[in-house]
Amino acid sequence: MYRYLERRLATHMREFLRRSYGLDVEKIVIEQPPKVEFGEYALPLAFELAKKLRKAPRKIVEEIVSGIGTVEGFEKFEVAGAGYINARVNRAELAAALARDEKPRSDAPPGKILVEHTSINPNKAAHIGHLRNAILGDTFVRLLQFAGREVDVQNYIDNTGVQVADVVVGFLHLEKKSRAEIEQLARQPRFDYYCWDLYAKVSQWYEQSTENKKVRLHALHEIEQGGNETAAVAELISTAVLCRHLETMDRLDIEYDFLPRESEILRLHFWDAAFGKLKEAGVLSFESDGKNKGCWVMRRAGTSKSLTTEGTLRLRSGQAPGTEEITEEDQKVIVRSNGTVGYVGKDIAYHMWKFGLLGKDFGYQKFYLYPNGHQCWISAEHGEPEHPHFGDVAEIYNVIDTRQAEAQSTVIEALRGLGHNDKADHYTHFSYEMVALTPRCAAELGYELSEDEKARSYIEVSGRKGFGVKADDLLDALIASANKEVDSRHAELPAAERRRIAEQIAIGALRYFMLKYTKPSVIAFDFKDALSFEGETGPYAQYAVVRATNIFRKGGLDAETLAGNVASYVPMDSLQRFLSGPDANELWELWLAASKTAYVVDQSIATTEPAYLARHVFQLAQLFNTFYHRYPILSEEDESRKKFLLATAAVVRRELIRALAVMGITVPPVM
């Protein structure tokens, strides 16, 4: 409702300015006052209008406040400071709408959104950095779905890349294993762990001689070509590791709809179709000399066109206008001189398919059935006749770390070069920074640190060196730590139930920890900080819900029943009575915060920043805990006030559960 009232206020203000001053103000800036005593909304628009109207800001707001009239849902408007308008809502009406759990009609734009996330190379176990990607991506999917959008979730599988080639080299050349022996190993529960260690060994082997590195190039070429023993082994390894990745992410309740593989992009000739379009549009040019001789290149994203000293475009002899030379420094190689396509080239073709611009499609096969019955599909050369429709979407969000910024920008520039500016405008690189470990966390995981490393604020991980935290190991350690706490507090519960509670706490802790930092922040992970029941953590928010549930249990009330029937439990006159006046500001602040879930979801989507939702959850939990300690609800003698306080707890509990669910966090029955 908070979001809905804000939009109503903006619409009314826009119409008033047009009617009274003949001004069309497209965006009405609305802020939140620092304290509820000042109202629920603050409008600084007079400062922007001062030059246009040639009046002092305060004079403008005085005219607006006196002339704007009534706005449904608002009690009054006030002049504040040198030129602000403070807007006060009708508290009882907003509270009543929140009690009824009203959800005003959404004006979400049409069209399907594609969110691509996780995208782990299928050559070894997932690690802690992959968890940040998957948790960010999954939470963004949940945000979009909460806002009423249709979303496809895709996980791109680079099964023909150099990382897979490295593990193939390890099995075939270091360990001298046959395909049958590799297949037997792949059936083991943690085959991805075996590949983790082998990958590090291969990296060391490459350093021993240049001849060893040539083996990698040969293997990579055979994998891309397909139809040979090396490619068959790569398919076997990558598929087995991919299944392990899906199992790992399912532990965090992260699911996918479709797994497009690079092998099909190559073998279904996606690149060939894209290559022709890119050449025809002049996006790519062939280099006949220089360091990139024999390569097809495009302008590196962010570089300007090459000009002569006279300011005209630099052209080679005989070169037509519009095909100006790209300097070597500005060139991005898309096709290498040996004819192999680089990562970015295949990515351009893939994104043309995403937007329905390629004229080709994958075959689709069922691949992985989740325990809840959700079917995940995978790309194939020849698929099943009946399958969901993927691709041809309106918007794309790619969850990829900041190191891929240039590659992502190149794809966007290729779309613009092809004349698809509207598509490029709806392509978002959802970037984020790396995850590291605190020295304490690294030591707890058994790594030996030098004195210099112990003094650092964080320790970087490296899969190539074998130094890092496997995702399953991290989850196991978090669950074991939470299990000790649950065992000590609730020994009376069955072991299986204690384990389930520990899993909910551990997963809540991990997901919240990954989400509370803004995306540009480097995360230094620490077990103690993540699992703390105090401060800005998942368990702290979960505990607030458990506390609220305990109030109803002790009072002989069913929390879920009351949450669905709050409006009939507390009448309008009680809301008016207990939320009015300066003495009610503290209680009103709690109700107001509870009304902002949809508002914060919109903010998180608009800024691609889930940290705003994490902050909202923490602040709501903080306000509730203050309320819990300050108001003895069950011992309240005034029956109408007691019902109002119970209604307050029910509404806040409902909104906390709802917001936590968008973060992928469930709440255990006890803590």
Buried (B, 14 or more C-beta within 10 A) or exposed (E): BBBBBBBBBBEBBBEBBEEEBEBEBEEBEBEBBEEBEBBBBBBBBBBBBBEEBEBEBBBBBBBBBEEBEEBEBBBEBBBBBEBBBBBBBBBBBBBBBBBEBEEEEEEBEEEBBBBBBBBBBBBBBBBBBBBBBBBBBBBBBBBBBBBEBEBBBBBBBBBBBBBBBBBBBBBBBBBEBEBEEBBEBBEEEEBBBBBBEBBBBBBEBBEEEEEBEEBBEEBBBBBBBBEEEBBBBBBBBBBBBBBBBBBBBBBBBBBBBBBBBBBBBBBBEBBEBBBEBBEEEBBBBEBEEEEBEBBBBBBBBEBEEBEEEEEEBBBEEEEEEEEBBBEEEBBBBBBBEEEEBBBBBBBBBBBBBBBEBBEBBBBBBEBBEEEEEEEBBBBBEEBEEEBEEBBBBBBBBBBBBBEBBEBBBBBBBBBBBBEBEEBBEBBBBBBBBBBBBBBBBBBBBEBEBEEEBEEBEBBBBEBBEBBBBBBBBBBEBBBEBBBEBBBEEBEEBEEEBBBBBBBBBBBBBBBBBBBBBBBEEEBBBBBEBBBBBEEBBBBBBBBBBBBBBBBBEEBEBEBBEBBEBBBEBBBEEBBBBBBEEEEBEBBBBBBBBBBBBBBBBBBBBEEBBBBBBBBBBBBBBBBBBEBBEEBEBEEBEEEBBBBBBBBBBBBBBBBBBBBBEBBBBBBBBBB
